[in-house]
Structures are given as structure tokens and as C-alpha cells.
């Protein structure tokens, strides 16, 4: 079974090394890069204040976290869900940095950086010089953003899962034979993918700026074959 986990965090600020903490973490299970419907989600009390500028981003205030667990209390369940496969995140070094800071603070082993899959780096490679925030990618791929009035870790995971499918080629369940057993039957367990629905091709229409950038790039190539008569 080709399993990975996509995850996202919301925090009190931008730098765990200066005392910023995780206040929300969510993760989605992927099999063959498609969501199975299984997820992990937790709100976490940070044992510190939440600056107003951070609240403006995610809408979470300290009073909403009263009675919520501290990070050490969720570690075992979180690590069990993350498993030992690839971990996907948008601007993954940020999320890895915060999770590993919390794990170290609790005396636990940090996540291995070799497991990191950064969708922001993937998007920059595919769309160089263009906006590649989660919102920008959703708009580019025609993914509905109507529910995203503020940052929310679980919603962001669900949106990123759709973006990730597009960045990895719009793969569909059942097209790969890599996980079939010797009998010819799929070796994967029975998993529902109903939430993803049927995939339909998306027409990608380049803007005038993108066409100009492409023409400039091609102009730098020596005898590009698609311009030869």
C-alpha cells in the first residue's frame, strides 16, 4: 500500500525558536496520493498568548483553546496517524519546524526531514515566477475556495489534497498496477474515495503574461524543435 500523510499547522507566530507554538494541527491520509477520508485533527493550548496579527490569519483566540490539551497529550495519537511514510505539506519546512520543536520540547524524537514532500517547491518548479500560495493554486486549478474565510488546518489540508492531486498529474485510483498482487488483484485494502468524485479534465488557459514569459524562455533555446518548419 502506497500511504502518505498530508498535514498542516496553525501557530501563534512564525518562529518556533523564539517561543511560537502550535495551536492547531490536522492531517489527512493519502493512498496512491488520493485522500481516503481518514483524518486527524486537534486544537492545542499553547501555554502562551496568541498575538492579534496571528489571530487575524487563522481566527483562533486563546479563549477558544481553554480546556484543550497541551501538545504532549496528543503526541502518541499524532505520531500513530503520521506513521512512517512520506509527509506532505505546503511550505513543508515551516510545518516540520514547528512539529519538531514541539516534539523536542516534549523529549521525543523529531520527524525525519527525508520524509518531507513540499508542495510549495513542487508548485514553484511547475509554475516558476508565479504566485504559488494555496489560494493561488486553488484558483489556478479551479478548486472551490468559498469555505476558506480564514486559515483552518483541516480545511487547508482538504484543499491542499486537491491541489496535490493536480500537481502530481491528476492521478486516478485504479490506474496504477504497481500495487497489484501476483493473482492480479489489488493488494490495497478496501478504501472509499467517494469524497474525491470523478475527475474531469481542467482546461488550463495561459494568460498574456504567461504566454510572454513562455515566448521569452523559448527564445533563449537553441533551435527549439516546435518552432522549426
BAFI-3210 file (N, C-alpha, C; in Angstrom, 3 decimals, decimal comma, padded with zeros to 6 digits):
// residues 229
n [1|2|3|4|5|6|7|8|9|10|11|12|13|14|15|16|17|18|19|20|21|22|23|24|25|26|27|28|29|30|31|32|33|34|35|36|37|38|39|40|41|42|43|44|45|46|47|48|49|50|51|52|53|54|55|56|57|58|59|60|61|62|63|64|65|66|67|68|69|70|71|72|73|74|75|76|77|78|79|80|81|82|83|84|85|86|87|88|89|90|91|92|93|94|95|96|97|98|99|100|101|102|103|104|105|106|107|108|109|110|111|112|113|114|115|116|117|118|119|120|121|122|123|124|125|126|127|128|129|130|131|132|133|134|135|136|137|138|139|140|141|142|143|144|145|146|147|148|149|150|151|152|153|154|155|156|157|158|159|160|161|162|163|164|165|166|167|168|169|170|171|172|173|174|175|176|177|178|179|180|181|182|183|184|185|186|187|188|189|190|191|192|193|194|195|196|197|198|199|200|201|202|203|204|205|206|207|208|209|210|211|212|213|214|215|216|217|218|219|220|221|222|223|224|225|226|227|228|229]
n.u [000,846|000,666|001,125|000,758|000,898|-000,771|-000,328|-001,042|-000,420|-001,518|-000,371|001,082|002,696|005,548|007,985|009,315|011,609|011,744|009,823|007,223|004,244|002,421|-001,044|-003,087|-003,460|-003,704|-004,281|-004,350|-005,007|-003,453|-003,710|-002,015|-001,678|-004,190|-006,931|-008,241|-010,299|-009,855|-008,769|-006,832|-007,228|-006,611|-007,055|-004,880|-003,682|-001,491|-000,033|000,739|000,389|-001,672|-000,778|-002,401|-002,015|-001,570|-003,995|-005,612|-005,017|-005,728|-007,979|-008,183|-008,470|-007,113|-009,010|-010,663|-009,282|-009,306|-009,308|-008,492|-006,176|-002,651|000,286|001,956|000,040|-001,237|000,614|001,178|-001,108|-000,980|001,547|001,074|-000,869|000,540|002,413|005,046|005,630|005,909|005,547|003,427|003,263|002,398|004,768|006,526|008,924|008,304|006,091|007,207|009,273|007,881|006,449|008,577|009,906|008,032|008,021|010,660|010,641|009,030|010,650|010,804|011,548|012,406|010,636|011,835|013,616|013,923|011,536|009,979|007,751|007,371|004,882|004,888|007,430|007,177|005,166|006,444|008,391|006,827|005,330|007,083|008,021|005,428|002,503|002,249|000,858|-001,435|-004,061|-003,725|-003,020|-005,308|-007,154|-005,978|-006,300|-009,013|-010,360|-012,759|-012,987|-014,750|-015,387|-013,241|-012,724|-010,954|-007,679|-007,589|-006,671|-007,615|-009,409|-007,607|-005,929|-007,656|-008,134|-005,515|-005,033|-006,513|-005,141|-002,666|-003,179|-003,516|-000,959|000,559|-000,205|-002,907|-003,786|-005,698|-007,500|-006,884|-005,586|-002,973|-000,798|001,023|000,649|-000,563|-001,254|000,253|-001,806|-003,189|-005,059|-005,919|-003,640|-004,281|-006,130|-009,724|-010,898|-012,650|-013,090|-014,915|-015,179|-013,535|-014,634|-015,514|-012,889|-012,427|-011,154|-009,238|-009,231|-006,424|-005,854|-003,527|-002,410|-001,903|000,506|001,753|002,044|003,823|006,030|006,636|007,304|009,582|011,236|011,465|012,743|015,329|016,333|018,280|017,568|014,761|012,686|009,900|009,491|010,587|010,370]
n.v [-001,189|002,160|004,577|007,873|010,935|013,965|017,136|020,010|023,022|025,440|028,346|030,318|032,222|032,927|031,670|028,975|028,878|031,156|030,914|030,610|028,660|025,637|025,714|024,466|021,451|019,409|016,470|014,445|011,241|009,729|007,531|006,152|008,794|009,934|011,138|009,209|009,664|009,331|011,121|013,254|015,523|018,294|020,780|022,827|023,861|026,545|027,409|030,070|033,500|034,530|036,405|039,323|039,702|037,126|035,898|037,259|035,927|033,138|033,163|032,173|032,514|032,819|032,203|030,407|028,116|027,238|024,602|022,815|020,207|020,110|020,059|017,700|015,836|014,969|013,736|010,910|009,899|011,514|010,820|008,136|008,327|009,721|007,833|006,096|006,918|009,076|012,630|015,212|018,670|022,159|024,533|023,025|022,996|024,907|023,779|021,313|022,333|023,476|021,252|019,546|021,131|021,110|018,369|017,945|019,580|018,100|016,002|014,048|012,102|013,857|014,401|012,824|014,617|013,646|012,557|014,539|016,135|018,774|020,750|023,392|023,807|022,020|023,320|025,729|024,750|023,894|026,135|028,519|031,717|032,563|033,323|031,104|030,421|028,624|029,525|030,757|028,566|026,992|028,643|028,587|025,938|025,718|025,068|025,003|027,715|028,779|028,206|029,035|031,277|032,033|030,959|027,533|024,560|021,923|022,332|023,538|021,364|019,678|021,203|021,382|018,720|018,362|020,118|018,850|016,475|017,552|018,645|016,363|015,242|014,650|012,062|009,023|006,750|003,300|003,374|002,680|-000,126|-000,894|-001,810|-004,252|-007,662|-010,966|-012,496|-010,834|-009,273|-006,272|-005,202|-003,388|-002,329|-002,251|000,871|003,892|006,353|008,265|010,947|012,305|012,152|011,835|012,500|015,250|016,647|019,681|022,668|024,467|027,687|029,830|033,037|036,340|037,326|034,968|033,697|035,456|035,167|032,508|032,646|034,228|032,504|030,331|031,692|031,775|029,308|027,042|026,507|025,484|022,666|022,823|025,164|024,920|024,665]
n.w [000,000|-000,932|001,081|002,338|004,243|004,499|005,932|008,110|009,953|012,387|014,036|016,782|015,754|013,651|014,167|015,722|017,234|018,702|020,575|019,582|019,160|018,300|017,654|016,381|014,614|011,756|009,799|006,862|005,555|002,760|000,029|-002,605|-003,340|-003,115|-001,144|001,588|003,304|005,982|008,833|011,033|013,717|015,822|018,300|020,160|023,302|023,763|025,957|026,171|025,035|022,188|019,568|018,163|015,411|014,511|015,099|013,311|010,987|011,318|012,921|015,501|018,945|022,291|024,240|022,943|023,149|025,698|027,974|026,074|025,022|025,945|023,834|024,353|025,158|022,877|021,334|021,022|019,644|017,370|016,200|015,695|013,716|011,715|010,978|009,213|006,668|003,688|004,284|003,544|002,882|002,538|001,916|003,498|005,200|007,170|008,631|009,419|011,005|013,183|014,239|014,914|016,793|018,860|019,426|020,278|022,531|024,154|024,656|022,714|019,747|016,783|013,625|010,666|008,275|005,738|005,049|004,096|001,869|-000,150|-001,235|-002,029|-003,105|-005,233|-006,702|-007,369|-009,062|-011,165|-011,876|-012,331|-011,075|-010,660|-008,579|-005,874|-003,603|-001,423|-001,886|-004,416|-006,005|-005,779|-007,120|-009,644|-010,385|-010,396|-008,004|-005,445|-003,281|-001,516|001,146|002,573|004,607|006,521|007,671|008,297|009,703|009,080|006,919|005,156|004,690|003,275|000,973|000,028|-000,532|-002,864|-004,533|-004,515|-005,888|-008,458|-008,878|-008,975|-011,302|-011,617|-010,927|-010,954|-008,876|-009,315|-011,766|-011,586|-011,695|-009,934|-007,325|-007,423|-006,642|-007,074|-008,008|-009,570|-008,426|-006,681|-004,202|-002,311|000,597|001,062|000,373|000,664|-001,778|-002,229|-001,653|-003,370|-005,895|-009,454|-011,774|-013,867|-016,880|-016,636|-018,329|-018,971|-019,408|-020,608|-019,414|-020,882|-019,869|-019,052|-021,532|-022,737|-021,047|-021,565|-024,300|-024,106|-022,710|-024,522|-026,538|-025,671|-026,126|-028,098|-031,349|-030,969|-031,301|-031,723|-033,018|-035,457|-038,988]
ca.u [000,000|001,431|000,458|001,438|000,016|-000,698|-000,667|-000,945|-000,477|-001,723|000,568|000,993|003,602|006,309|009,292|009,291|012,838|011,548|008,737|005,912|003,760|001,301|-002,355|-003,981|-002,781|-004,612|-003,594|-005,209|-004,368|-003,485|-003,264|-001,747|-001,790|-005,586|-007,440|-009,093|-011,366|-009,346|-008,033|-006,510|-007,370|-006,582|-006,752|-003,875|-003,415|-000,064|000,599|001,242|-000,605|-001,750|-000,783|-003,536|-001,712|-001,751|-005,442|-006,191|-004,774|-006,464|-009,223|-008,181|-008,077|-006,736|-010,192|-011,213|-008,447|-009,436|-009,729|-007,905|-004,965|-001,327|000,812|002,381|-001,093|-001,706|001,751|001,079|-002,128|-000,491|002,604|000,462|-001,534|001,547|003,074|006,463|005,741|006,121|004,686|003,214|002,768|002,678|005,844|006,751|009,907|007,627|005,319|008,164|009,985|007,043|006,183|009,809|010,163|007,140|008,473|011,884|010,265|008,441|011,637|010,541|012,367|011,782|010,358|012,973|013,419|013,890|010,144|009,273|007,335|006,949|004,075|005,266|008,569|006,642|004,437|007,424|009,022|005,874|004,871|008,122|007,748|004,010|002,052|002,042|000,203|-002,524|-005,183|-003,406|-003,065|-006,715|-007,756|-005,403|-006,837|-010,473|-010,818|-013,673|-012,426|-015,822|-015,425|-011,993|-012,800|-009,722|-006,877|-008,088|-005,752|-008,278|-009,878|-006,434|-005,497|-008,565|-007,856|-004,183|-005,132|-006,959|-004,022|-001,608|-003,571|-003,211|000,494|001,132|-000,676|-004,328|-003,897|-006,954|-007,412|-007,113|-004,806|-001,644|-000,735|002,200|000,328|-001,346|-000,626|000,557|-003,055|-003,804|-005,989|-005,278|-003,168|-004,728|-007,365|-010,903|-010,899|-013,593|-012,585|-016,097|-015,064|-012,804|-015,506|-014,866|-012,001|-012,691|-010,012|-009,341|-008,554|-005,526|-005,707|-002,475|-002,650|-000,972|001,807|002,354|002,455|005,016|007,127|006,988|007,989|010,918|012,019|011,758|013,695|016,678|016,740|018,938|016,795|013,696|012,079|008,500|009,432|011,234|009,404]
ca.v [000,000|003,404|005,502|009,075|011,778|015,402|017,805|021,463|023,551|026,857|028,636|031,644|033,125|032,392|031,100|028,163|029,093|032,316|030,634|030,396|027,299|025,112|025,783|023,560|020,583|018,492|015,585|013,580|010,051|009,561|006,255|006,478|010,251|010,354|011,054|008,062|010,076|009,281|012,324|013,574|016,963|018,667|022,116|022,649|025,047|026,818|027,887|031,421|034,343|034,471|037,794|039,698|039,504|035,705|035,644|037,767|034,932|031,886|033,381|031,460|033,286|031,946|031,734|029,254|026,949|026,855|023,211|021,962|019,557|020,581|019,221|016,355|014,928|014,458|013,235|009,496|009,744|012,166|010,022|006,901|008,651|010,083|006,619|006,223|007,205|010,478|013,639|016,250|019,942|023,324|025,179|021,975|023,301|025,640|022,859|020,397|023,052|023,620|019,939|019,047|021,916|020,598|017,026|018,086|020,171|017,011|014,943|012,981|012,115|014,675|013,791|012,813|015,556|012,889|012,205|015,765|016,428|020,174|021,105|024,726|023,598|021,400|024,337|026,668|024,087|023,796|027,474|029,444|033,145|032,857|033,130|029,687|030,186|027,656|030,197|030,961|027,271|026,596|029,402|028,132|024,620|025,753|024,414|025,884|028,358|029,541|027,958|029,466|032,670|032,227|029,737|026,459|023,480|020,792|022,764|023,723|020,023|019,164|021,946|021,006|017,375|018,524|020,726|017,838|015,593|018,260|018,792|015,051|014,766|014,306|010,617|008,442|005,434|002,189|003,464|002,126|-001,563|-001,151|-002,442|-005,459|-008,879|-011,925|-013,034|-009,840|-008,488|-005,157|-005,503|-002,340|-002,612|-001,549|002,246|004,733|007,606|008,965|012,397|012,923|012,229|011,577|013,568|015,783|017,462|021,125|023,393|025,470|028,739|030,743|034,470|037,024|037,397|033,638|033,458|036,263|034,540|031,295|033,049|034,684|031,316|029,598|032,488|031,530|027,958|026,907|025,761|024,678|021,867|023,166|026,346|024,622|024,319]
ca.w [000,000|-001,028|002,005|002,799|005,057|004,229|007,188|008,177|011,309|012,672|015,110|017,396|015,049|012,524|014,506|016,952|018,004|019,578|021,507|018,969|019,406|017,515|018,302|015,651|013,659|011,070|008,853|006,039|004,997|001,318|-000,540|-004,008|-003,439|-003,050|000,234|001,911|004,203|007,357|009,178|012,419|013,939|017,237|018,781|021,215|024,116|023,586|027,194|025,949|024,367|020,725|019,096|017,323|013,987|014,215|015,123|012,066|009,937|011,491|013,645|016,782|020,114|023,402|024,954|022,228|023,438|027,098|028,135|025,045|025,521|025,573|022,753|024,766|025,318|021,585|020,559|020,662|018,601|016,160|015,585|015,178|012,455|010,711|010,509|008,859|005,243|003,312|004,897|002,547|003,411|001,695|002,671|004,488|006,252|008,246|009,460|010,040|012,040|014,362|014,841|015,524|018,001|019,904|019,800|021,079|023,826|024,937|024,805|021,736|018,536|015,733|012,322|009,761|007,176|004,486|004,769|003,716|000,497|-000,095|-002,403|-002,489|-004,001|-006,447|-007,467|-007,916|-010,197|-012,274|-012,248|-011,859|-011,175|-010,481|-007,200|-005,597|-002,321|-001,540|-002,551|-005,829|-006,680|-005,868|-008,208|-010,909|-010,720|-010,350|-006,783|-004,722|-002,089|-000,876|002,588|003,199|005,050|007,285|007,677|009,156|009,355|008,441|005,603|004,315|004,279|002,239|-000,250|-000,455|-001,108|-004,248|-005,249|-004,637|-006,999|-009,697|-009,021|-009,273|-012,604|-011,668|-010,978|-010,507|-008,279|-010,224|-012,988|-011,361|-011,470|-009,113|-006,055|-007,626|-006,179|-008,137|-008,536|-010,438|-007,647|-005,999|-002,852|-001,407|001,318|000,552|000,867|-000,068|-002,329|-002,722|-001,476|-004,469|-007,054|-010,746|-012,209|-015,199|-017,311|-016,463|-019,386|-018,431|-020,404|-020,145|-019,518|-021,789|-019,195|-019,096|-022,911|-022,976|-020,314|-022,292|-025,526|-023,727|-022,358|-025,755|-027,308|-025,169|-026,504|-029,386|-032,330|-030,373|-032,379|-032,019|-033,855|-036,729|-040,055]
c.u [000,887|000,725|001,358|000,430|000,283|-001,102|-000,442|-001,037|-000,925|-000,955|000,348|001,851|004,422|007,562|009,237|010,520|012,743|010,327|007,366|005,547|002,643|000,011|-003,397|-003,136|-003,799|-003,811|-004,611|-004,398|-004,542|-003,034|-003,186|-002,020|-003,225|-006,107|-008,379|-010,305|-010,948|-008,548|-007,770|-006,659|-007,353|-006,331|-005,877|-003,692|-001,910|000,679|001,307|000,146|-000,606|-001,816|-001,950|-003,258|-001,838|-003,237|-006,114|-006,026|-005,692|-007,743|-009,292|-007,677|-007,828|-007,948|-010,841|-010,451|-008,491|-009,981|-009,182|-006,590|-003,697|-000,744|001,270|001,246|-001,570|-000,602|001,563|000,060|-001,656|000,550|002,060|-000,207|-000,516|002,271|004,530|006,685|005,999|005,104|004,632|002,690|003,135|003,588|006,215|007,820|009,297|006,923|006,215|008,881|009,177|006,770|007,432|010,187|009,292|007,590|009,731|011,563|009,694|009,408|011,438|011,410|011,678|011,503|011,603|012,681|013,369|012,469|009,378|008,992|006,727|006,193|004,378|006,453|008,121|005,974|005,399|008,147|008,117|005,441|005,885|007,727|006,303|003,626|001,732|001,574|-000,911|-003,724|-004,941|-003,494|-004,499|-007,407|-007,251|-006,010|-008,363|-011,056|-011,608|-013,049|-013,499|-015,864|-014,216|-012,045|-011,609|-008,937|-007,464|-007,330|-006,440|-008,793|-008,696|-005,889|-006,361|-008,359|-006,512|-004,197|-005,570|-005,848|-002,942|-001,908|-003,237|-001,704|001,174|000,524|-002,119|-004,568|-005,211|-006,700|-007,690|-006,303|-003,425|-001,728|000,357|001,879|-000,545|-000,564|-000,388|-000,705|-003,748|-004,808|-005,244|-004,880|-003,611|-005,968|-008,517|-010,985|-011,852|-012,928|-013,739|-015,943|-014,357|-013,660|-014,778|-014,018|-012,366|-011,521|-010,274|-008,569|-007,735|-005,259|-004,648|-002,881|-001,661|000,432|002,517|002,827|003,730|006,222|007,597|007,774|009,416|011,818|012,432|012,798|015,133|017,212|017,361|018,127|015,724|012,897|010,660|008,360|010,089|010,197|009,827]
c.v [001,246|004,468|006,689|009,885|013,233|016,127|019,307|021,894|025,005|027,160|030,042|032,667|032,362|031,623|030,303|028,379|030,301|032,140|030,487|028,921|026,920|025,253|024,914|022,725|019,615|017,676|014,722|012,395|010,024|008,146|006,440|007,956|010,753|010,203|009,889|008,458|010,028|010,539|012,404|015,081|017,245|020,154|021,953|023,954|025,320|027,231|029,228|032,222|034,074|035,908|038,077|039,460|038,039|035,357|036,150|036,768|033,725|032,014|032,714|032,377|032,325|031,413|030,535|027,972|026,544|025,425|022,273|021,367|020,319|019,603|017,831|015,345|014,335|013,752|011,792|009,270|010,355|011,305|008,713|007,161|008,972|008,871|006,865|006,506|008,668|011,399|014,856|017,512|021,055|024,265|024,272|022,300|024,058|024,672|021,836|021,077|023,171|022,275|019,411|019,834|021,418|019,210|017,101|018,632|019,097|015,842|013,781|013,170|012,940|013,870|013,860|013,714|014,845|012,494|013,368|015,830|017,832|020,553|022,515|024,628|022,959|022,442|025,336|026,058|024,031|025,159|028,521|030,901|033,534|032,717|031,658|029,434|029,158|028,278|030,338|029,655|026,772|027,332|028,905|026,804|024,574|025,042|025,414|026,394|029,028|029,349|028,542|030,959|033,032|030,926|028,769|025,203|022,331|021,159|022,944|022,379|019,488|019,884|021,528|019,605|017,453|019,133|019,687|016,854|016,242|018,356|017,466|014,438|014,353|012,819|010,120|007,078|004,375|002,248|002,851|000,640|-001,921|-001,922|-003,690|-006,672|-009,814|-012,494|-012,070|-008,974|-007,384|-005,556|-004,458|-002,788|-001,855|-000,176|003,067|006,025|008,487|010,473|013,070|013,054|011,906|012,763|013,976|016,659|018,942|021,802|024,515|026,504|029,725|032,192|035,072|037,091|036,059|033,297|034,231|035,657|033,273|031,639|033,510|033,506|030,539|030,342|032,283|030,156|027,949|025,972|024,883|023,977|022,297|024,483|026,123|024,198|022,995]
c.w [000,000|-000,197|002,315|003,595|004,713|005,511|007,125|009,632|011,291|013,951|015,691|016,674|014,026|012,902|015,803|017,821|018,927|020,479|020,907|019,052|018,430|018,316|017,581|014,705|013,071|010,072|008,131|005,544|003,484|000,973|-002,041|-004,284|-003,471|-001,619|000,436|002,737|005,663|007,656|010,672|012,578|015,434|017,386|020,021|021,982|024,098|024,860|026,992|025,254|022,862|020,229|018,153|015,848|013,577|014,170|013,857|010,922|010,098|012,305|015,008|017,890|021,276|024,144|024,276|022,550|024,906|027,190|027,086|025,562|025,160|024,565|023,224|024,870|023,998|020,799|020,113|019,547|017,286|015,457|015,018|013,840|011,367|010,170|010,182|007,378|004,965|003,983|003,978|003,223|002,438|002,477|003,840|005,533|007,433|009,185|010,143|011,199|013,319|015,032|015,542|016,773|019,154|020,369|020,665|022,467|024,749|025,117|023,855|020,502|017,445|014,473|011,452|008,564|005,823|004,106|004,148|002,209|000,519|-001,358|-002,905|-003,443|-005,308|-007,325|-008,099|-009,115|-011,410|-012,784|-011,783|-012,079|-010,983|-009,012|-006,955|-004,170|-002,526|-002,241|-004,050|-006,602|-006,812|-007,009|-009,559|-011,358|-010,645|-009,148|-005,939|-003,428|-001,231|000,644|003,310|003,525|005,933|007,210|008,704|008,752|008,616|007,059|004,652|003,834|003,150|000,913|-000,835|-001,057|-002,564|-005,103|-005,516|-005,767|-008,336|-009,930|-009,375|-010,523|-012,657|-011,715|-010,402|-009,890|-009,331|-011,492|-012,838|-011,107|-010,478|-007,854|-006,229|-007,162|-007,347|-008,756|-009,474|-009,718|-006,917|-004,592|-001,853|-000,651|000,686|001,186|000,019|-000,509|-002,787|-002,641|-002,633|-005,718|-008,343|-011,167|-013,628|-015,607|-017,070|-017,582|-018,765|-019,518|-019,914|-020,328|-020,511|-021,178|-019,244|-020,503|-023,235|-022,283|-021,025|-023,565|-025,223|-023,383|-023,609|-026,585|-026,879|-025,576|-027,893|-030,276|-031,689|-031,451|-032,708|-032,764|-035,224|-037,763|-040,700]
res [x|x|x|x|x|x|x|x|x|x|x|x|x|x|x|x|x|x|x|x|x|x|x|x|x|x|x|x|x|x|x|x|x|x|x|x|x|x|x|x|x|x|x|x|x|x|x|x|x|x|x|x|x|x|x|x|x|x|x|x|x|x|x|x|x|x|x|x|x|x|x|x|x|x|x|x|x|x|x|x|x|x|x|x|x|x|x|x|x|x|x|x|x|x|x|x|x|x|x|x|x|x|x|x|x|x|x|x|x|x|x|x|x|x|x|x|x|x|x|x|x|x|x|x|x|x|x|x|x|x|x|x|x|x|x|x|x|x|x|x|x|x|x|x|x|x|x|x|x|x|x|x|x|x|x|x|x|x|x|x|x|x|x|x|x|x|x|x|x|x|x|x|x|x|x|x|x|x|x|x|x|x|x|x|x|x|x|x|x|x|x|x|x|x|x|x|x|x|x|x|x|x|x|x|x|x|x|x|x|x|x|x|x|x|x|x|x|x|x|x|x|x|x|x|x|x|x|x|x]
***
